[in-house]
Amino acid sequence: MNIVPHITAILEAALQAPSGENSQPWKFAVNGNTIELFNDEASDTSLYNYQYRGSYVALGAAIENMCIAAAAGSYDATVTLFPEPGNTVHVASITLAPGIVASPKDAMLYGVITERTSNRKPYTKEALDPAHAAAMIAAVEGLERYGLVYQRVTEREAIGKLAEVGATNEEVMLQNKSLHQFFFSHLTWSKEEDAKKKVGFFIRTLELPLPVRALFKLMAHWPVMVFFIKLGFPAVVRKANAATYASAAEFGILSMPGDTAQDFIWTGRALQRIWLTATAFGIRMQPLTGSIFLHFASAGLPDAFSSQERELILNQIESLYSMLTHKRSVVTCMFRAGYGPLPSARATRYTLEERLI
Ligand SMILES: Cc1cc2nc3c(=O)[nH]c(=O)nc-3n(C[C@H](O)[C@H](O)[C@H](O)COP(=O)(O)O)c2cc1C
């Protein structure tokens, strides 16, 4: 397809958005100055993606990248969510019109779109520079009109609790056969394999210590995992990961008034604005959403979990909600942020041709 350069630049920016397990659930069609965005439902069929909520966050982040790229190129982007009533796959129409003047903020955010990455390394506990933290808050100014609340959690005891909420995901994931199989079938073991598959987790991005990486290779086989479950290994992983997650300056909790597709799309847009701003200031980030998304799935599909797994998740969600300042909100995302080393590796992306329809 012949696409004009400014649209290509905008689509290339969309491809760089984050997505659960790097599923990249976006597909695009271009019609003159309008980009149509579709949810590729087949790209993420995991329990984490109950009612495509994870995909909607990713698609929201992709929309935000497109708006930022458009503004940086002096185009105004008008986004219409779900333009065809009843068609939930057609997520947005983005219409571009020339003529606006790019702000320094747009230029700054656009400049770091390819640099932003999930960083799963331990961070230092050094507090964020107040000016950087204020910029992250300012990044989502105006989104409260859609009901978005960005709550910063900086107190150490509360961070410890949220780290446990985050890490309980791994405890459940390693003992639930369906989650285990999804995770290990989406793990790639070499740069070559990752470059070929382009989706899922490249092992080096998980930042596992070498002995744990070797164990993971064994645990990919369910009968071996069953043996490790009997030894209590999932709880050991939870404890180790909770310690890593607690090594952060702070946690961020995003919440919305409801749990509609729009609520998750706005969450993705907000997450991306905060993440790009953090990136511009050398702040590392990692979303920690597993327990939140598993809770949605366990409420909607209780049979997919054992009663012990449901209880583990529920206890952590209660702990999370007990810390909320906005009591009637739905938590749609959580992340940790802080200073630290760069990640060991980056996730691969589909090419634009592979996502055009
Ligand atoms: C909705 C959503 C949920 C995510 N949840 C997690 C998570 O719980 N833990 C994690 O380490 N990364 C999480 N991520 C990050 C993705 O794994 C990551 O974006 C993807 O692998 C691509 O890598 P990149 O962000 O470095 O480009 C999440 C991303 C999105 C959009």
The ligand as an SDF file (V2000), in Angstrom:
LIG
                    3D

 31 33  0  0  0  0  0  0  0  0999 V2000
   -2.1680   -3.6030   29.6430 C   0  0  0  0  0  0  0  0  0  0  0  0
   -0.7340   -3.9260   29.9090 C   0  0  0  0  0  0  0  0  0  0  0  0
   -0.4130   -4.7130   31.0030 C   0  0  0  0  0  0  0  0  0  0  0  0
    0.9170   -5.0230   31.2840 C   0  0  0  0  0  0  0  0  0  0  0  0
    1.2070   -5.7350   32.4140 N   0  0  0  0  0  0  0  0  0  0  0  0
    2.4960   -6.0230   32.7190 C   0  0  0  0  0  0  0  0  0  0  0  0
    2.8190   -6.7000   33.9210 C   0  0  0  0  0  0  0  0  0  0  0  0
    1.9410   -7.0280   34.7320 O   0  0  0  0  0  0  0  0  0  0  0  0
    4.1210   -6.9700   34.1770 N   0  0  0  0  0  0  0  0  0  0  0  0
    5.1160   -6.6110   33.3150 C   0  0  0  0  0  0  0  0  0  0  0  0
    6.2890   -6.8640   33.6050 O   0  0  0  0  0  0  0  0  0  0  0  0
    4.8440   -5.9320   32.1680 N   0  0  0  0  0  0  0  0  0  0  0  0
    3.5630   -5.6440   31.8540 C   0  0  0  0  0  0  0  0  0  0  0  0
    3.2630   -4.9320   30.7140 N   0  0  0  0  0  0  0  0  0  0  0  0
    4.3490   -4.5470   29.7970 C   0  0  0  0  0  0  0  0  0  0  0  0
    4.3830   -5.4310   28.5490 C   0  0  0  0  0  0  0  0  0  0  0  0
    4.7960   -6.7350   28.8480 O   0  0  0  0  0  0  0  0  0  0  0  0
    5.3040   -4.7590   27.5120 C   0  0  0  0  0  0  0  0  0  0  0  0
    4.7340   -3.5350   27.1470 O   0  0  0  0  0  0  0  0  0  0  0  0
    5.5370   -5.5870   26.2680 C   0  0  0  0  0  0  0  0  0  0  0  0
    6.1810   -6.7880   26.5720 O   0  0  0  0  0  0  0  0  0  0  0  0
    6.3900   -4.7880   25.2590 C   0  0  0  0  0  0  0  0  0  0  0  0
    7.5940   -4.3710   25.8360 O   0  0  0  0  0  0  0  0  0  0  0  0
    7.9870   -2.8350   25.9820 P   0  0  0  0  0  0  0  0  0  0  0  0
    7.0200   -2.1890   26.9230 O   0  0  0  0  0  0  0  0  0  0  0  0
    9.3810   -2.8620   26.5630 O   0  0  0  0  0  0  0  0  0  0  0  0
    7.9480   -2.1940   24.6390 O   0  0  0  0  0  0  0  0  0  0  0  0
    1.9550   -4.5670   30.4240 C   0  0  0  0  0  0  0  0  0  0  0  0
    1.6300   -3.7690   29.3270 C   0  0  0  0  0  0  0  0  0  0  0  0
    0.2960   -3.4360   29.0730 C   0  0  0  0  0  0  0  0  0  0  0  0
   -0.0310   -2.5430   27.9230 C   0  0  0  0  0  0  0  0  0  0  0  0
  1  2  1  0
  2  3  1  0
  2 30  2  0
  3  4  2  0
  4  5  1  0
  4 28  1  0
  5  6  2  0
  6  7  1  0
  6 13  1  0
  7  8  2  0
  7  9  1  0
  9 10  1  0
 10 11  2  0
 10 12  1  0
 12 13  2  0
 13 14  1  0
 14 15  1  0
 14 28  1  0
 15 16  1  0
 16 17  1  0
 16 18  1  0
 18 19  1  0
 18 20  1  0
 20 21  1  0
 20 22  1  0
 22 23  1  0
 23 24  1  0
 24 25  2  0
 24 26  1  0
 24 27  1  0
 28 29  2  0
 29 30  1  0
 30 31  1  0
M  END
$$$$
